[in-house]
Amino acid sequence: MLFDSRQIIRINISDDWSASDIATFLHELDYLYNLGLRIVAAATSNEQQRQIEMWAEKSVLSDHTKNQYPRAELEVCQIHYSSPGFTDLGGMGTVIGHIKDFLLRLIDYRVQSRRRALEDDLIAVENTKKTLENETIMLKNVQLRIENARQFLELAKTNGFTEEEIKKMIPPVVQVQETLVRLVSDGRIQSVELRDEAPDSPN
């Protein structure tokens, strides 16, 4: 099957990273990418049997992508580790674009969350309702995260997936998102941008 042109996503990183965190970070992004790739592949090949439940299994989805679409696999182009540093990942443009938007919303939620926390501290000084307000904020953050997962899965909606199929994909995306939220909240993921892939870059 045909995919669109490749693009590079640059994720600007900062602060200290353990080897485990880098591995988890790349693993979670790889899952999001493979899910997006699988959605596009299923839509363009008019699959009758979409085994969406299996797509939640990260290793199964990764193996499937490597076997079926080896030229479309997400690749690490470069990692520049310092403070600040960056990670460049190359992949199919449509899917990479959705991952960029997904991460940008998480970064924006972090800024909003900090702003709300400052406002809450001021309110708490004047008012003893802090606990109730914090619970409301936590609920709001949960709703925002679910909405972010849904927006990532707009890729599925635009490719003809049903609401029931999309609902099955939300839990694994939310689970992946929790890891990325932690890295954003810790200030380790700073920003994200798209870059054109060099035409003569090695595969």
C-alpha positions as CSV (number, residue, x, y, z in Angstrom):
1,M,0.0,0.0,0.0
2,L,1.0,3.6,-0.5
3,F,1.8,6.0,2.3
4,D,2.5,9.7,2.1
5,S,5.9,11.3,2.2
6,R,8.1,10.9,5.2
7,Q,8.7,13.7,7.7
8,I,10.7,14.3,10.8
9,I,9.3,15.2,14.2
10,R,11.7,17.1,16.5
11,I,10.9,16.8,20.2
12,N,12.9,19.2,22.3
13,I,14.0,17.6,25.6
14,S,15.6,18.9,28.7
15,D,16.7,17.9,32.2
16,D,18.0,14.5,33.3
17,W,16.8,11.3,31.5
18,S,17.6,7.8,32.7
19,A,18.2,5.1,30.1
20,S,14.8,3.6,31.2
21,D,13.0,6.9,30.6
22,I,14.5,7.3,27.1
23,A,13.5,3.7,26.3
24,T,10.0,4.2,27.6
25,F,9.6,7.5,25.8
26,L,10.6,6.0,22.4
27,H,8.6,2.9,23.0
28,E,5.4,4.9,23.7
29,L,5.9,7.1,20.7
30,D,6.6,4.0,18.6
31,Y,3.2,2.6,19.7
32,L,1.3,5.8,18.8
33,Y,3.0,5.9,15.5
34,N,2.3,2.2,14.7
35,L,-1.4,2.7,15.8
36,G,-1.7,5.7,13.4
37,L,0.0,3.8,10.6
38,R,-2.3,0.8,11.2
39,I,-5.4,3.1,11.1
40,V,-4.3,4.6,7.7
41,A,-3.4,1.1,6.3
42,A,-6.7,-0.4,7.4
43,A,-8.7,2.4,5.8
44,T,-6.8,2.5,2.5
45,S,-6.9,-1.3,2.1
46,N,-10.7,-1.5,2.9
47,E,-10.1,-4.2,5.5
48,Q,-13.3,-6.0,6.5
49,Q,-12.0,-7.5,9.7
50,R,-10.3,-4.8,11.8
51,Q,-8.9,-6.6,14.8
52,I,-8.8,-3.5,16.9
53,E,-8.6,-5.4,20.2
54,M,-5.2,-6.7,19.1
55,W,-4.0,-3.2,18.3
56,A,-3.9,-2.5,22.0
57,E,-1.1,-5.1,22.3
58,K,2.1,-3.0,21.7
59,S,4.4,-5.8,20.8
60,V,1.8,-7.4,18.4
61,L,1.2,-4.1,16.7
62,S,5.0,-3.4,16.4
63,D,5.7,-6.8,14.9
64,H,2.8,-6.4,12.5
65,T,4.1,-3.0,11.3
66,K,7.7,-4.2,10.9
67,N,6.5,-7.2,8.9
68,Q,3.9,-5.5,6.7
69,Y,5.3,-2.0,6.2
70,P,9.1,-2.2,6.8
71,R,9.7,1.0,4.8
72,A,7.2,2.9,6.8
73,E,8.7,2.1,10.3
74,L,9.4,5.0,12.7
75,E,13.1,5.5,12.8
76,V,15.4,7.4,15.1
77,C,17.2,10.0,12.9
78,Q,19.2,11.5,15.8
79,I,19.3,12.1,19.5
80,H,21.2,15.1,20.8
81,Y,21.4,14.6,24.6
82,S,22.2,17.7,26.6
83,S,20.2,20.3,28.4
84,P,18.4,21.3,26.2
85,G,18.6,18.5,23.6
86,F,16.3,17.0,21.1
87,T,15.1,13.8,19.5
88,D,14.4,13.5,15.8
89,L,12.1,10.7,14.6
90,G,11.3,10.1,11.0
91,G,8.1,8.6,9.7
92,M,5.0,9.0,7.5
93,G,3.9,12.6,7.4
94,T,0.2,12.1,8.2
95,V,0.9,10.1,11.3
96,I,3.9,12.2,12.4
97,G,1.6,15.3,12.1
98,H,-0.9,13.7,14.5
99,I,1.8,12.8,17.0
100,K,3.1,16.4,16.9
101,D,-0.4,17.8,17.6
102,F,-0.9,15.2,20.4
103,L,2.3,16.3,22.1
104,L,1.6,20.0,21.6
105,R,-1.7,19.6,23.4
106,L,0.0,17.9,26.3
107,I,2.6,20.7,26.6
108,D,-0.2,23.3,26.5
109,Y,-2.1,21.4,29.2
110,R,1.0,21.6,31.4
111,V,1.2,25.3,31.0
112,Q,-2.6,25.6,31.7
113,S,-2.2,23.3,34.7
114,R,0.6,25.4,36.2
115,R,-1.5,28.5,35.7
116,R,-4.5,26.9,37.4
117,A,-2.3,25.7,40.2
118,L,-1.0,29.3,40.8
119,E,-4.6,30.6,40.7
120,D,-5.7,27.8,43.1
121,D,-2.9,28.7,45.6
122,L,-4.2,32.3,45.6
123,I,-7.8,31.1,46.0
124,A,-6.7,28.7,48.8
125,V,-5.3,31.6,50.8
126,E,-8.6,33.4,50.7
127,N,-10.9,30.3,50.7
128,T,-10.9,27.0,52.5
129,K,-12.6,25.2,49.5
130,K,-9.2,24.2,48.0
131,T,-9.9,20.5,48.2
132,L,-13.1,20.7,46.2
133,E,-11.4,23.0,43.6
134,N,-8.5,20.6,43.3
135,E,-10.8,17.7,42.7
136,T,-12.5,19.8,40.0
137,I,-9.2,20.6,38.4
138,M,-8.2,16.9,38.5
139,L,-11.4,15.9,36.8
140,K,-10.9,18.7,34.2
141,N,-7.4,17.3,33.5
142,V,-8.8,13.8,33.1
143,Q,-11.4,15.1,30.7
144,L,-8.7,17.0,28.8
145,R,-6.6,13.9,28.5
146,I,-9.5,11.8,27.2
147,E,-10.3,14.6,24.7
148,N,-6.6,14.7,23.6
149,A,-6.7,10.9,23.0
150,R,-10.0,11.4,21.0
151,Q,-8.4,14.2,18.9
152,F,-5.4,11.9,18.1
153,L,-7.9,9.3,17.0
154,E,-9.6,11.8,14.6
155,L,-7.2,10.1,12.2
156,A,-9.4,7.0,12.6
157,K,-12.6,9.0,12.1
158,T,-11.3,10.6,8.9
159,N,-10.3,7.2,7.7
160,G,-13.9,5.8,8.1
161,F,-13.6,4.0,11.4
162,T,-16.9,3.7,13.4
163,E,-17.5,5.3,16.8
164,E,-17.4,1.8,18.4
165,E,-14.0,1.0,16.8
166,I,-12.6,4.3,18.0
167,K,-13.9,3.7,21.6
168,K,-11.8,0.5,21.6
169,M,-8.7,2.5,20.7
170,I,-9.1,5.1,23.4
171,P,-7.9,3.1,26.5
172,P,-4.4,2.2,25.1
173,V,-3.9,5.7,23.8
174,V,-4.8,7.2,27.2
175,Q,-2.4,4.7,28.8
176,V,0.5,5.8,26.6
177,Q,-0.5,9.4,27.2
178,E,0.0,9.0,31.0
179,T,3.7,8.2,30.4
180,L,4.1,11.2,28.1
181,V,2.2,13.4,30.6
182,R,4.7,12.5,33.2
183,L,7.6,13.5,30.9
184,V,5.9,16.7,30.0
185,S,5.1,17.5,33.6
186,D,8.7,16.9,34.7
187,G,9.8,19.4,32.1
188,R,11.7,16.8,30.1
189,I,9.6,17.2,26.9
190,Q,9.8,20.9,26.2
191,S,8.4,21.5,22.7
192,V,7.8,19.7,19.4
193,E,8.0,20.7,15.7
194,L,7.9,19.1,12.3
195,R,10.9,19.1,9.9
196,D,11.2,18.0,6.3
197,E,13.3,14.9,5.9
198,A,16.5,15.4,4.0
199,P,16.1,13.7,0.6
200,D,19.3,11.8,0.7
201,S,19.1,10.8,4.4
202,P,20.2,7.1,5.0
203,N,17.5,4.6,5.7
